[in-house]
Amino acid sequence: MAQSTETTDWVSRFADEVIEESERRAPGKPVVVASGLSPSGPIHLGNLREVMTPHLVADEIRRRGHQVRHLISWDDYDRYRKVPNGVDGVDGTWAEHIGKPLTSVPAPKGSAHPNWAEHFKAAMVDALAEMGVEFDGISQTEQYTSGVYREQILHAMKHRGDIDAILAQYRTKKDPAKKPQSQKPVDEAELEAAEGSGAAAEDDGSSGSAGYFPYKPFCGQCEKDLTTVTAYDDATTELSYTCTACGFAETVALNEFNRGKLVWKVDWPMRWAYEGVVFEPSGVDHSSPGSSFQVGGQIVGIFGGKQPIGPMYAFVGISGMAKMSSSKGGVPTPADALKIMEPQLLRWLYARRRPNQSFKIAFDQEIQRLYDEWDKLDAKVTDGSALPADVAAHSRAVGTAAGELPRTPRPMPYRTLASVADITAGAEAQTLRILSELDPTDPLSSLDAVRPRLDKAEAWINTHVPADQRTIVRDEPDAELLKSLDEQAQGSLRLLLDGLADHWSLDGLTHLVYGVPKVQAGFSADATPKELPPEIKTAQRSFFALLYHLLVGRDTGPRLPTLLLAVGQDRVRALLGE
């Protein structure tokens, strides 16, 4: 079997297992990996792990020259369970549709899409395209309503006693979704992200006076799944049901009837067998004892299939939720993340952590540190000093088997771009002037060279940094503060102003602002921290605070070298009292 050179990362290890297992199960056929997404509302960044885990494994298998299909089952024939919070164009009247298939629920007001499921599916499809995720989408509405699963449904009804016996082993067990009281509390957004689609909590079929049935019709009158099967004839496939919502009742021939679906804990293993899925991860909500993944492992045999291999994946947290104006009661989506970060960074966050490791995606100031880390890794990969696992994660982030994703031609530091966007309020001429002066030996000639990273940084500043933290440069010098300065403070400003012209670049100004307190204390501007007493750090902090007050009227702000460049030499001189 062909081996990847990237043998140290989790993706390669899974790829080894999946190729081996696929050859055992279906020699010579394409490897099948799968994800399932329910477009019951905004598909969030926790759900994205359901896609990225098999995507990364499938892509590694493609890189090795094997044929592979990554299926995404759109669970758009699931019942509409609840009206989500914070969705524009949706109000309490949508509650009347609870119980209908997602494709029978109207889209939010103003949507260009024909129904609820298509509306939320579209945003995810666009995000996956930007991230380079190749997949085969399968609409479960189309599968069920066109009769594709008819034989499987009839087979499940014929073997309902066997299915019931498997499920009965777990019905009296404790609800796996409930968390122990001792667990650390999480905020509302994290709880919502942890819920998944809700499918893990679905009932496993109806047991009434007529016995157990693993199939639920949608009502022929109100379209809801609040139905009870009252009779079924195996020989004729005649099925009778009544609707508890509207009272409608009818008898249908199940070998011709296409308006219903298998209950979740039977539907999932049926699809494993039907599609020949070899690898599919599952969230914590599906992986607890007695939940759908474990039970499915027993039910899949009834359909002549085997349970896929695949890890349980941990939750994805979010930092900076409180500042998110777009989230009103919800959690951010891949589209939200891609507004403020390049697809390479988002791919890297999923690729570098094993599926069972949780991690956070930053919408707050932490995004700047993440970008710094990414840029350092990029440099190490270029110069050959990165560790093998880091090289592998980087490779999976920047491209796929089909090629590299489009990237920013000249990736300047994100924090620098964000600071410039903050100070200039997006004025392009001023932005270009500042960015050109960052490195006078290689001036920027066009903003296109720093896009799309510049656009992402600007979007972050505009949507996730509160107004009271935005940078507003003073219009006039703070005469009162300047007049009150002692000789030491005045001397520090003089040293800075005298060096401005000769140090007017990002590196030059960095050297200058850190060097002023050193020179004042009698040391060389080039002295390293090891050569300096601790009080120099205190002096630097005081000097920086003074500059921030004089330039922007606050204790803190963007990095001073960037701020000085942005303000411009003449205005800096005026505001510092020259």
C-alpha positions as CSV (number, residue, x, y, z in Angstrom):
1,M,0.0,0.0,0.0
2,A,1.3,3.5,-0.9
3,Q,2.4,5.4,2.2
4,S,2.4,9.2,2.7
5,T,5.6,10.8,3.7
6,E,3.5,12.8,6.2
7,T,3.3,9.8,8.6
8,T,3.2,11.9,11.8
9,D,-0.2,13.6,11.7
10,W,-3.6,12.3,12.5
11,V,-5.0,12.6,9.0
12,S,-2.4,10.3,7.5
13,R,-3.0,7.7,10.2
14,F,-6.8,7.7,9.4
15,A,-6.1,7.6,5.7
16,D,-4.0,4.4,6.2
17,E,-6.9,2.8,8.1
18,V,-9.6,3.9,5.7
19,I,-7.7,2.7,2.6
20,E,-7.1,-0.7,4.2
21,E,-10.7,-1.0,5.4
22,S,-12.1,0.0,2.0
23,E,-10.0,-2.6,0.2
24,R,-11.3,-5.2,2.7
25,R,-14.9,-4.2,2.2
26,A,-15.1,-3.2,-1.5
27,P,-11.9,-4.0,-3.3
28,G,-11.3,-1.8,-6.4
29,K,-14.1,0.5,-5.7
30,P,-13.9,4.2,-4.7
31,V,-13.4,4.9,-1.0
32,V,-16.6,6.4,0.5
33,V,-16.4,8.8,3.4
34,A,-19.4,10.7,4.7
35,S,-20.8,13.7,6.6
36,G,-24.3,14.6,7.6
37,L,-25.6,18.1,8.0
38,S,-29.1,19.2,9.0
39,P,-30.0,22.6,7.6
40,S,-32.4,23.2,10.5
41,G,-30.9,26.7,11.0
42,P,-27.6,28.4,10.5
43,I,-25.0,25.6,10.1
44,H,-22.3,26.7,12.6
45,L,-18.6,26.2,13.1
46,G,-19.2,23.2,15.3
47,N,-21.0,21.4,12.4
48,L,-18.1,22.3,10.2
49,R,-16.0,19.7,12.0
50,E,-18.4,17.1,10.7
51,V,-17.3,18.0,7.2
52,M,-13.6,18.9,7.7
53,T,-12.7,15.7,9.5
54,P,-13.7,13.4,6.5
55,H,-12.7,16.1,4.0
56,L,-9.1,16.1,5.2
57,V,-8.9,12.3,5.3
58,A,-10.5,12.1,1.8
59,D,-8.1,14.6,0.4
60,E,-5.1,12.7,1.8
61,I,-6.5,9.6,0.1
62,R,-6.8,11.5,-3.2
63,R,-3.2,12.8,-2.8
64,R,-2.1,9.1,-2.7
65,G,-3.8,8.5,-6.1
66,H,-7.0,6.7,-4.9
67,Q,-10.5,7.4,-6.0
68,V,-12.7,8.7,-3.2
69,R,-16.2,10.1,-2.7
70,H,-17.0,12.4,0.1
71,L,-20.7,12.4,0.6
72,I,-22.5,15.1,2.4
73,S,-26.0,14.0,3.3
74,W,-28.2,17.0,3.7
75,D,-30.7,15.9,6.3
76,D,-33.3,18.2,4.8
77,Y,-36.1,15.7,5.3
78,D,-35.6,15.9,9.1
79,R,-38.5,17.4,11.0
80,Y,-38.4,21.1,11.8
81,R,-37.8,21.0,15.5
82,K,-37.8,24.6,16.8
83,V,-37.6,28.2,15.7
84,P,-34.0,29.3,16.1
85,N,-33.1,32.6,17.8
86,G,-31.6,35.6,16.0
87,V,-32.4,34.6,12.4
88,D,-33.3,37.7,10.3
89,G,-36.7,37.5,8.6
90,V,-38.0,34.9,11.1
91,D,-40.5,35.4,13.8
92,G,-42.7,33.4,16.2
93,T,-45.2,32.5,13.4
94,W,-42.7,29.9,12.1
95,A,-43.6,27.8,15.1
96,E,-46.7,26.7,13.2
97,H,-44.4,24.7,10.9
98,I,-42.8,22.5,13.7
99,G,-43.1,18.9,12.7
100,K,-42.9,19.4,8.9
101,P,-39.9,18.4,6.8
102,L,-37.4,21.2,6.6
103,T,-38.0,21.4,2.8
104,S,-41.7,22.2,3.5
105,V,-41.0,25.1,5.8
106,P,-40.9,28.6,4.2
107,A,-37.5,30.3,3.9
108,P,-36.9,33.4,6.1
109,K,-38.6,36.5,4.7
110,G,-36.5,38.1,1.9
111,S,-34.6,34.9,1.1
112,A,-34.0,34.0,-2.5
113,H,-34.3,30.3,-1.7
114,P,-37.5,28.2,-2.1
115,N,-37.6,26.8,1.4
116,W,-36.0,26.7,4.9
117,A,-33.5,23.9,4.1
118,E,-32.2,25.4,0.8
119,H,-31.8,28.8,2.5
120,F,-29.4,27.5,5.1
121,K,-27.8,24.9,2.9
122,A,-26.8,27.6,0.4
123,A,-24.6,29.5,2.8
124,M,-22.7,26.4,3.7
125,V,-22.2,25.3,0.1
126,D,-20.7,28.7,-0.6
127,A,-18.4,28.5,2.4
128,L,-17.2,25.0,1.5
129,A,-16.4,26.1,-2.1
130,E,-14.3,29.0,-0.7
131,M,-12.5,26.4,1.5
132,G,-11.8,24.1,-1.4
133,V,-14.0,21.2,0.0
134,E,-15.0,18.8,-2.8
135,F,-18.1,16.7,-2.0
136,D,-21.1,14.9,-3.5
137,G,-24.3,16.4,-1.9
138,I,-27.2,14.1,-1.3
139,S,-30.6,15.6,-0.5
140,Q,-32.5,13.2,1.8
141,T,-35.8,14.9,0.7
142,E,-35.0,13.9,-2.9
143,Q,-33.9,10.4,-1.8
144,Y,-37.1,9.7,0.2
145,T,-39.7,11.4,-2.0
146,S,-38.4,9.8,-5.2
147,G,-38.6,6.3,-3.7
148,V,-34.9,5.6,-3.7
149,Y,-35.1,4.0,-0.3
150,R,-38.3,2.1,-0.9
151,E,-36.7,-1.4,-0.6
152,Q,-34.8,-0.3,2.5
153,I,-38.0,1.0,4.1
154,L,-39.9,-2.2,3.4
155,H,-37.0,-4.2,4.7
156,A,-36.9,-2.2,7.9
157,M,-40.7,-2.7,8.4
158,K,-40.3,-6.4,7.8
159,H,-37.6,-6.6,10.4
160,R,-39.1,-4.2,12.8
161,G,-39.1,-6.8,15.6
162,D,-35.3,-7.2,15.3
163,I,-34.8,-3.5,15.3
164,D,-37.1,-3.1,18.3
165,A,-35.2,-5.7,20.2
166,I,-31.9,-3.9,19.6
167,L,-33.4,-0.5,20.6
168,A,-35.1,-2.0,23.7
169,Q,-31.7,-2.7,25.2
170,Y,-31.1,1.0,25.5
171,R,-34.5,2.5,26.2
172,T,-34.3,2.2,29.9
173,K,-30.7,3.6,30.1
174,K,-29.9,7.1,31.2
175,D,-30.2,9.8,28.7
176,P,-26.7,10.2,27.3
177,A,-27.2,13.8,26.3
178,K,-27.6,14.9,29.9
179,K,-24.3,16.1,31.4
180,P,-23.2,15.4,35.0
181,Q,-23.8,18.2,37.4
182,S,-20.1,18.4,38.2
183,Q,-19.1,19.5,34.7
184,K,-17.9,23.0,34.2
185,P,-20.7,25.2,33.0
186,V,-20.6,26.6,29.5
187,D,-22.1,29.7,28.1
188,E,-25.3,29.7,26.0
189,A,-23.4,30.0,22.7
190,E,-21.2,27.0,23.5
191,L,-24.3,25.0,24.6
192,E,-26.0,25.7,21.3
193,A,-22.8,24.8,19.4
194,A,-22.7,21.5,21.4
195,E,-26.3,20.6,20.5
196,G,-25.5,19.5,16.9
197,S,-28.6,19.0,14.8
198,G,-30.6,17.5,17.6
199,A,-30.9,14.2,15.7
200,A,-29.2,12.3,18.5
201,A,-32.1,13.1,20.8
202,E,-34.8,11.9,18.3
203,D,-37.2,9.2,19.3
204,D,-36.4,5.7,17.8
205,G,-39.9,4.9,16.5
206,S,-43.4,4.5,17.7
207,S,-44.7,1.7,19.8
208,G,-48.4,1.6,20.2
209,S,-51.2,-1.0,20.4
210,A,-50.2,-2.1,16.9
211,G,-46.6,-2.7,17.9
212,Y,-43.3,-1.0,17.1
213,F,-42.7,0.7,13.7
214,P,-39.4,2.3,12.6
215,Y,-41.1,4.5,10.0
216,K,-43.0,7.8,10.4
217,P,-45.3,9.1,7.6
218,F,-45.7,12.9,7.2
219,C,-49.4,13.7,7.4
220,G,-51.2,14.0,4.1
221,Q,-53.1,17.0,5.4
222,C,-50.9,19.1,7.7
223,E,-47.5,17.7,6.5
224,K,-46.3,17.2,10.1
225,D,-44.8,14.0,11.5
226,L,-47.0,13.9,14.5
227,T,-48.4,10.7,13.2
228,T,-49.0,7.2,14.7
229,V,-49.0,4.1,12.7
230,T,-52.1,2.1,13.6
231,A,-51.7,-0.9,11.4
232,Y,-49.4,-2.5,8.9
233,D,-49.8,-5.6,6.6
234,D,-46.5,-7.1,5.6
235,A,-48.0,-9.0,2.7
236,T,-49.8,-6.1,1.0
237,T,-47.6,-3.3,2.6
238,E,-50.8,-1.5,3.5
239,L,-50.1,1.0,6.3
240,S,-52.7,3.0,8.3
241,Y,-51.8,6.1,10.3
242,T,-53.5,8.9,12.2
243,C,-52.3,12.4,12.8
244,T,-52.4,13.6,16.4
245,A,-52.0,17.2,15.2
246,C,-54.9,17.6,12.9
247,G,-56.8,14.3,13.2
248,F,-56.3,13.2,9.6
249,A,-56.1,9.5,9.0
250,E,-55.5,7.4,5.9
251,T,-54.4,4.0,4.6
252,V,-51.6,3.9,2.0
253,A,-49.6,1.2,0.2
254,L,-46.1,1.6,1.5
255,N,-44.6,0.1,-1.7
256,E,-45.9,3.2,-3.5
257,F,-45.9,5.8,-0.8
258,N,-43.1,8.3,-0.6
259,R,-44.1,10.8,2.1
260,G,-42.3,9.6,5.2
261,K,-39.0,8.5,6.5
262,L,-37.2,6.0,8.7
263,V,-36.6,7.2,12.3
264,W,-33.1,8.6,12.8
265,K,-31.6,5.6,14.7
266,V,-32.6,3.4,11.8
267,D,-32.2,5.9,8.9
268,W,-28.5,6.5,9.7
269,P,-27.3,2.8,9.6
270,M,-29.6,2.2,6.6
271,R,-27.6,4.9,4.7
272,W,-24.2,3.4,5.8
273,A,-25.2,0.2,4.2
274,Y,-26.9,1.8,1.1
275,E,-23.9,4.1,0.3
276,G,-21.1,1.7,1.5
277,V,-19.7,4.3,3.9
278,V,-16.3,3.3,5.2
279,F,-15.4,6.4,7.3
280,E,-17.7,8.9,9.1
281,P,-16.9,10.8,12.3
282,S,-19.6,11.5,14.9
283,G,-20.1,14.2,17.4
284,V,-20.2,13.6,21.2
285,D,-24.0,13.8,21.0
286,H,-24.0,10.8,18.7
287,S,-21.3,8.8,20.4
288,S,-22.4,8.3,24.0
289,P,-23.5,4.8,25.2
290,G,-26.9,4.0,23.8
291,S,-26.9,6.9,21.3
292,S,-27.3,6.6,17.5
293,F,-23.8,5.8,16.5
294,Q,-23.5,2.9,18.9
295,V,-27.0,1.5,18.3
296,G,-26.5,2.0,14.5
297,G,-23.5,-0.3,14.7
298,Q,-25.9,-3.1,15.6
299,I,-28.8,-2.1,13.3
300,V,-26.6,-1.7,10.2
301,G,-26.3,-5.5,10.0
302,I,-30.0,-5.8,9.4
303,F,-29.4,-3.9,6.1
304,G,-26.4,-6.1,5.2
305,G,-23.8,-3.4,5.9
306,K,-21.0,-2.5,8.4
307,Q,-20.6,0.4,10.7
308,P,-18.1,3.0,9.3
309,I,-14.8,3.5,11.2
310,G,-14.4,7.1,12.4
311,P,-13.6,9.1,15.5
312,M,-15.8,10.9,17.9
313,Y,-15.0,14.6,17.5
314,A,-14.9,17.2,20.2
315,F,-16.8,20.5,20.3
316,V,-15.5,23.7,18.6
317,G,-15.7,26.7,20.9
318,I,-15.8,30.4,20.0
319,S,-13.9,33.3,21.6
320,G,-15.3,36.8,21.3
321,M,-19.0,35.9,21.2
322,A,-20.1,38.7,23.4
323,K,-18.9,41.2,20.8
324,M,-20.5,39.5,17.8
325,S,-23.2,41.8,16.6
326,S,-24.3,39.1,14.0
327,S,-24.9,36.4,16.5
328,K,-27.9,37.6,18.6
329,G,-28.6,34.3,20.4
330,G,-26.9,32.2,17.8
331,V,-23.4,30.8,17.0
332,P,-21.2,31.9,14.1
333,T,-21.1,30.0,10.9
334,P,-18.3,29.3,8.5
335,A,-19.4,32.2,6.4
336,D,-19.0,34.5,9.4
337,A,-15.5,33.2,10.0
338,L,-14.5,33.6,6.3
339,K,-15.5,37.2,6.4
340,I,-12.6,37.9,8.9
341,M,-10.1,35.1,8.0
342,E,-8.7,33.5,4.9
343,P,-9.8,30.0,4.2
344,Q,-6.2,28.7,4.8
345,L,-6.3,29.8,8.4
346,L,-9.8,28.3,9.0
347,R,-8.6,25.0,7.4
348,W,-5.5,25.0,9.5
349,L,-7.5,25.3,12.8
350,Y,-9.3,22.0,11.9
351,A,-6.3,20.3,10.4
352,R,-3.8,20.9,13.3
353,R,-5.9,19.4,16.1
354,R,-6.9,15.7,16.3
355,P,-10.7,15.3,16.1
356,N,-11.0,14.4,19.8
357,Q,-9.3,17.7,20.8
358,S,-11.5,20.7,21.3
359,F,-10.3,24.1,20.2
360,K,-11.6,27.7,19.8
361,I,-12.1,29.9,16.8
362,A,-11.3,33.5,17.6
363,F,-13.6,36.4,16.7
364,D,-11.9,38.7,19.3
365,Q,-8.3,40.1,19.6
366,E,-7.0,36.5,19.7
367,I,-7.4,36.3,15.9
368,Q,-4.3,38.5,15.7
369,R,-2.2,36.1,17.7
370,L,-3.5,33.1,15.6
371,Y,-2.5,34.9,12.5
372,D,1.0,35.6,13.9
373,E,1.3,31.9,14.7
374,W,0.2,31.0,11.2
375,D,2.7,33.4,9.6
376,K,5.5,32.0,11.7
377,L,4.6,28.5,10.6
378,D,4.5,29.7,7.0
379,A,8.0,31.1,7.4
380,K,9.3,27.9,9.0
381,V,7.8,25.7,6.3
382,T,9.5,27.9,3.7
383,D,12.9,27.7,5.3
384,G,12.6,24.0,6.2
385,S,12.7,24.3,10.0
386,A,9.1,23.2,10.7
387,L,8.3,19.9,12.4
388,P,6.8,17.1,10.2
389,A,3.4,17.3,11.8
390,D,3.3,21.1,11.4
391,V,4.4,20.8,7.8
392,A,1.5,18.3,7.2
393,A,-1.1,20.6,8.8
394,H,0.2,23.5,6.8
395,S,0.1,21.6,3.5
396,R,-3.5,20.6,4.2
397,A,-4.4,24.2,5.0
398,V,-3.0,25.9,1.9
399,G,-4.4,23.5,-0.6
400,T,-6.0,20.2,-1.6
401,A,-5.2,17.4,-4.0
402,A,-6.7,19.6,-6.7
403,G,-4.1,22.4,-6.1
404,E,-3.4,25.4,-3.9
405,L,-6.2,27.7,-2.7
406,P,-5.9,31.3,-3.9
407,R,-3.8,33.3,-1.4
408,T,-2.8,36.8,-0.6
409,P,0.2,37.6,-2.8
410,R,2.0,39.6,-0.1
411,P,0.7,38.6,3.3
412,M,1.5,41.5,5.6
413,P,0.9,40.8,9.4
414,Y,-2.9,40.7,10.1
415,R,-2.5,42.9,13.2
416,T,-0.8,45.6,11.1
417,L,-3.5,45.5,8.4
418,A,-6.2,45.6,11.1
419,S,-4.5,48.6,12.7
420,V,-4.3,50.5,9.4
421,A,-7.9,49.7,8.5
422,D,-8.9,50.9,12.0
423,I,-7.0,54.2,11.7
424,T,-7.9,55.0,8.1
425,A,-11.5,53.8,8.3
426,G,-11.0,52.0,5.0
427,A,-9.7,55.0,3.0
428,E,-7.8,53.3,0.2
429,A,-5.4,56.1,-0.8
430,Q,-4.3,56.6,2.9
431,T,-4.1,52.8,3.4
432,L,-1.8,52.4,0.4
433,R,0.3,55.3,1.6
434,I,0.8,53.8,5.0
435,L,1.4,50.2,3.8
436,S,3.9,51.5,1.2
437,E,5.9,53.1,4.0
438,L,6.1,49.9,6.1
439,D,9.1,48.8,4.0
440,P,10.6,51.6,1.9
441,T,13.1,49.2,0.3
442,D,10.1,47.3,-1.2
443,P,7.1,49.6,-1.3
444,L,3.7,48.3,-2.0
445,S,2.4,49.5,-5.4
446,S,-1.2,48.2,-5.2
447,L,-3.6,47.1,-2.5
448,D,-4.4,44.1,-4.6
449,A,-1.1,42.6,-3.4
450,V,-2.4,42.5,0.2
451,R,-5.9,41.2,-0.6
452,P,-7.9,39.3,0.5
453,R,-6.1,39.5,3.8
454,L,-6.6,43.3,4.0
455,D,-10.4,42.9,3.4
456,K,-10.7,40.2,6.1
457,A,-8.8,42.4,8.6
458,E,-11.0,45.4,7.7
459,A,-14.1,43.3,8.2
460,W,-12.9,42.2,11.6
461,I,-12.3,45.8,12.7
462,N,-15.7,46.9,11.5
463,T,-17.8,44.1,12.9
464,H,-16.0,42.7,15.9
465,V,-14.2,45.5,17.6
466,P,-16.5,47.6,19.8
467,A,-16.8,51.3,19.1
468,D,-15.1,52.3,22.3
469,Q,-12.0,50.3,21.3
470,R,-11.7,51.8,17.8
471,T,-8.7,54.2,17.2
472,I,-9.5,57.9,16.7
473,V,-6.4,60.1,16.2
474,R,-6.6,63.5,17.9
475,D,-7.4,66.5,15.8
476,E,-5.4,68.9,18.0
477,P,-2.4,68.5,20.3
478,D,-3.2,68.0,24.0
479,A,-1.7,71.3,25.0
480,E,-2.5,70.8,28.7
481,L,-0.7,67.4,28.9
482,L,2.3,68.7,26.9
483,K,2.6,71.7,29.2
484,S,2.6,69.4,32.3
485,L,5.4,67.1,31.2
486,D,8.6,66.9,33.3
487,E,12.1,67.2,31.8
488,Q,12.4,63.4,31.5
489,A,9.2,63.1,29.4
490,Q,10.1,66.1,27.3
491,G,13.5,64.5,26.6
492,S,11.9,61.2,25.5
493,L,9.7,63.0,23.0
494,R,12.7,65.0,21.7
495,L,14.7,61.8,21.1
496,L,11.7,60.3,19.2
497,L,11.1,63.4,17.1
498,D,14.8,63.7,16.2
499,G,14.9,60.1,15.0
500,L,11.6,60.0,13.0
501,A,13.0,60.9,9.6
502,D,15.8,58.4,9.7
503,H,13.6,55.6,11.1
504,W,10.5,56.0,9.0
505,S,9.6,52.4,8.3
506,L,8.0,49.6,10.4
507,D,11.3,48.1,11.5
508,G,12.9,51.5,11.9
509,L,10.2,52.9,14.1
510,T,10.0,49.7,16.2
511,H,13.7,50.1,16.9
512,L,13.2,53.8,17.7
513,V,10.3,53.6,20.1
514,Y,11.8,50.7,22.1
515,G,15.2,52.4,22.0
516,V,14.3,55.9,23.4
517,P,13.9,54.7,27.1
518,K,17.2,52.7,26.7
519,V,19.1,55.7,25.4
520,Q,17.6,58.0,28.1
521,A,18.9,55.5,30.8
522,G,22.4,55.6,29.3
523,F,22.3,52.3,27.3
524,S,22.6,51.7,23.6
525,A,19.4,51.6,21.6
526,D,20.5,48.1,20.4
527,A,20.9,46.7,24.0
528,T,19.0,43.4,24.4
529,P,16.6,42.7,27.4
530,K,19.3,40.5,29.0
531,E,21.7,43.5,29.1
532,L,19.1,45.9,30.7
533,P,17.8,46.3,34.2
534,P,14.1,45.5,34.9
535,E,13.2,49.2,35.3
536,I,13.8,49.8,31.6
537,K,10.6,47.8,30.8
538,T,8.7,50.1,33.2
539,A,10.1,53.1,31.5
540,Q,9.1,51.8,28.1
541,R,5.5,51.2,29.3
542,S,5.3,54.8,30.6
543,F,6.7,56.2,27.4
544,F,4.3,54.2,25.3
545,A,1.3,55.3,27.5
546,L,2.4,58.9,27.0
547,L,2.6,58.5,23.2
548,Y,-0.9,56.9,23.1
549,H,-2.4,59.7,25.2
550,L,-0.8,62.4,22.9
551,L,-1.8,60.6,19.7
552,V,-5.2,59.0,20.4
553,G,-6.2,60.1,23.9
554,R,-6.1,56.6,25.5
555,D,-3.7,54.4,27.4
556,T,-3.4,51.8,24.7
557,G,-4.0,51.4,20.9
558,P,-2.6,49.7,17.8
559,R,1.2,48.9,17.9
560,L,3.0,52.2,18.1
561,P,5.2,51.8,15.0
562,T,2.1,51.1,12.9
563,L,0.2,54.0,14.5
564,L,3.0,56.4,13.9
565,L,3.2,55.4,10.2
566,A,-0.6,55.7,9.9
567,V,-0.7,59.1,11.5
568,G,2.0,60.4,9.2
569,Q,5.2,62.2,10.0
570,D,3.9,65.8,9.9
571,R,0.9,65.1,12.0
572,V,3.0,63.1,14.6
573,R,5.3,66.1,14.9
574,A,2.3,68.4,15.5
575,L,0.6,66.2,18.0
576,L,3.9,65.7,20.0
577,G,4.3,69.4,20.3
578,E,7.1,70.2,17.8
